[in-house]
Amino acid sequence: MMTLMRIHYIACGSLAALALAAMAFAPPAAAQGFPQRCPDGSTPRFPGKAATEIESCGLDGDVKAASPEGLQNEKKNNFCAQGNATPIDIAKLTALEKSAESAEKAKNYKAGEPPPERSFLTPLGEGNVVAFEGYVFEARQECGETVNCGSDVPDVDASHDVHLYMLGQPRKNKPSGTAASHAEECSGFVAEMIPHHRPAEWTACNVNDVANRGLRVRVTGQQFFDGSHVPCSNGNAVGSNPRRVSLWEIHPIYSFDVCPSGDCASGGWVPLEAFDAGKTACNHPACETTSDSSKAPAKKSSKTKSK
């Protein structure tokens, strides 16, 4: 009898040890994977059909789901916005910025931090599908961010966002780094190509080629409020914040179309992946680090290749 009891205790102890070990080595919530269906069962509005190597990173990235940053990350990753795209312009985004600032102030939310809840942003349009027609000031390859699971994913361009700085008119001031170019950049807003299901041709290099040629573009995606930053003030960036007139973005981008000539008012738009078909290599400056890159890998060298 004592022998049987001893075996029983040993077996129970072994099972408990195995359970603890499983818990210790259990993958983080981010490893649950990026959903390939919307909550209602519909197909997400992915820009590309092929899954990318970052699909193991879930909606919340590598932060706690219920945290302010986790809630914001979920919005950043939303490919399930419904309805036809509504046209939007910089004047509208500027007005929405003032409305969002007033709402945050009324709720005593701190500027420059993700709000603890986002319901007040819905009446202002967060989650709507919008389309912007204009020009690219510049595209920049982003470093790692919590939304893309930081250092838990390969440190390659295919794991990180591409930031597009958008203008209503063709860019006038070059090169970057001058007071005039900073002021011009501050008059625009940001749109972002996220890594999930991103076509291989969606690179900072290809977008900058379009920008340097002064071609008109159409950007369609989700209207999103990035509470992690502060907009420009009097034409200048505030501290290390990215230059923009409004914290409202098109994020994520669902489609990016190029007008090869003219304004395409009567049609003729070409998807970037077709416009630059097969061009996937990209040598670019070191990736850009923003205030929400809290778990970013070390800065890359100036020459990297998109995968």
N, C-alpha and C positions, 0 to 999 in steps of 0.2 A: 504493500500500500504506500509506504513512504517513498519507494522508488518511483511509483506512478505519479505521486504528488510532485516529486522533484522534477520529473520529466515535464509535467504540466507547467510548473513555474518557469523552467528553462525555455519551454516553447513560447510561453506568454512573453517572457523577457525578450526573446529573440524577435518576436513580432513587433513588440514595442520599439525595440532598437531599429528595426527596419522602417517602421513608420516615421520615427524621428529623422532617420537618414533621408527618407523620401522628402520630408518637409524641408530639410536643410538644402537639398539639391533641387527642389522644385523650381521650375522656371518662374521668373517674375511675371506680373500681370501683363507686361508689354509683350511677352512671348506668346500670348494667346493668339496673336496673329491679327492681321488687318482684315476686317470683314469683307467678303466678296459678294455679299448681298445686303440690300438696305433692310431696315427693320420691318418694312411692309412686304418684303419678299421681292421687290423690284431690283433691277440691275443698276448698280451705281453708274454714275456718268463719268466713268474713267476716261482720260484722254487717250490711253492706249490699251489694247486688248491684253498684251502680255504682262504677266505679273513680274515684278522686279525683285531683286535680292533683299529688299527691305520689308517684304510682306510679313515677316515674322514680328515686326513692330506694330503693336496695336494702336487703337485710337488715342489712348491717353499718353502714348510715348512711354517714358520711363519715370513718370511721376504718379502720385496717388490720384486715383480717378476722381474723388470728390473734392480735391483741392482746387483753388482758383485756377492754377495753371493747368491742372488736369481737365477741368471744364473747358478752358480755352483751347487746349490741344484737341479735344474732341471736335470743336467747331472748326479748327484749322483743317481737320481731316475729313470734312463732310463732303462727300461726293453724291449725297442723296437729296439735295435741294430739288424741289419740284416746280413745275411750271415753265412757261416760256420766258426767255430772257427779256428783261425790261431795260431799255437804254438808260445809261447813267453818264454823267459828265463831272468834271472837276468842280464846277460851281455847286452841284448837288452834294457832292462828297464834302465840300467845305461847309455847307450849311448843316449837314448831318453831324459834322464834328462839333459844331457849337451846341447842337441839341444833345449829343452824348455827354459833352462836358457838363452841361447844366443838370442832366439827369444824375451823373455821378456825384456832383456837388450836393444835390438834394439828398442823396443817400449816404453822404459822408464817405464815399469811396475815395481811396487815395489815387491821385493821378500818377500814371506811370507803372501801375501794377494791375495784373488781371483782376477784374471785379470778382467778388466772392459768389455772385450769382448773375445770370445774364438775361433774365426775363425782360428787363427794361429795354434791352437792345432789339427785341423782336419787333415792336411797333415802329422802330426806326429802320427796319429792313434787314437786320441780320438774318441770314438763312435764305434770303431771296436769290433768285438767279438774275444776274445783271450782265449787260454787255457794254463795253467801253470801246469807242473808236478814237484813235489818236496816234501818238508816236512814242517811241521808246527813248528816254534820255540815256539810259545805260542799263545793262544787265550785269549782275554780279553773282558769282558762285558763293553760296553760303557755307559756313562751317557746320559742325554738328550742333544740334539743338535737342532739348528734352523731347520735343514733339516727334523727333525722328530717332529716339532712343540713344542719343548722345554717343558715348564711347562704347556702347553695347553692340554697335553694328560696324561693319567695315568702314574705314575712313577713306571713302572714295566718293567722287562726285555723285554717283548714282544713289548714295545714301542721304544726300543733303538737298536742301531747297535751292532754287535759283530765284533771286530777287530781281524784279523788273521795276525800274523807276519810270513812271509813265507821265507824259505831258499831253496837253491838249493841242499843242502846235509843234512843228518840227524844232529840234534842238538848235539853239542859236550860239551858245557859248561853249567853246572848246579851247584848250583841253580841260579835263576835270582838275579840281584843286584850286581854281581861282575863285575870287570873291563873286564874280559874275556867274560862274557855273554853279556855285553853291546856292546862290539866290534863285537861279532857274530851277535847280533840283528841288528846292523848298516849295516851288509852286505846283509840284505834282503830287502823285500818290504812288503807292506800291501795289503790285500784283505779284503773286508767287506761284511758281511751278513746284509742286511738292514731288517727292521721289516715287510715290506709289503709282504704278501703272503709267509712268512717264515715258513717252516715246524717246528713243535713243537720240533723235535729232533735236530734242528740246534741250539745247545747251546754251550757256551764256555766250559762247562764241557765235553761234548761229543767230541768236537774237541781236547781238551787237553788230553783226554784219547787216542785218535788216535796218538797225538804227543808223548805222553809218551811211547807208544808202538813202536815208530819209524817207523810207517807205511807210505808208499808213498801215496800221494794224488794227485788228479787232480782237479784244480779249473778253472771253465769256467765262463766267464762273460764279462762285458764291460771294455775296456781299458779307463781309466779316469785319468786326471791330477788334483791332489789336491793342488791348489795354496795357501791354507791357512797355509802351513807349510814350513819348510826349511829342507833339508836333512842333514844327519850327515856330519861332517867334520873331516877328519883324524881319523875315527873310533869312534867319540864321538858325542853325541847329541848336537845340538846348542840350548842353553837355555832350555826351557820347551818343545821343539818340540819332537814329537815321533821319535824313532830311526828307520831310514830307509836309504837305499842308494839312493833311487829315490822317487820322489813324484808321479810317475806313479803307479797306482793301478789297481786291478781288482775290480770294484765297479760299480754297484752291482754284486754280485755273482749270476749266473743263475743256476749253478749246482755244487755240491761238492761231489766228488767220492773218495772212499777209496779202496786201494789195500790190501786185507787181507793178502797176502803173495807175496813175490817176487816183481817184478816191473810192472807186468801186461802188459808187452810189447805185449803179444799176447791176451790180454783181461782179463776179470775177475774183472773189476771195479764194486764196489757196492756203490750206493748212500748212503750218510750218514744217511738219514732218514730210510733206510732199514737196514743198518749196526747196527744202534742203535734203532731199532724200539721199540716204547713204552717208551723209556728213555727220559723223558721230565723235570724232576726235576733237579735243578742245584744249589748247594751251592757254592758260589764263593766269592773271595775277593771283596771289595768295587769297584764299577764301576770306570772306567778310565775316567778322564776328560781331554779333549784336548782343543786347543786354539779356536776351533769353537763351543765350548759348551757354548755360551754366554747366553743362557736362560735355562741352565740346572737346574733341581731341586736339592735340597740338596743331598749330597752324601749318598748313601744307606749304610745299615749295611752290615756286611760281609756275612750274610746268607740270601739269597733271593731265591725265586722259580720262574722258568720260567712258563709262562702261555700258 
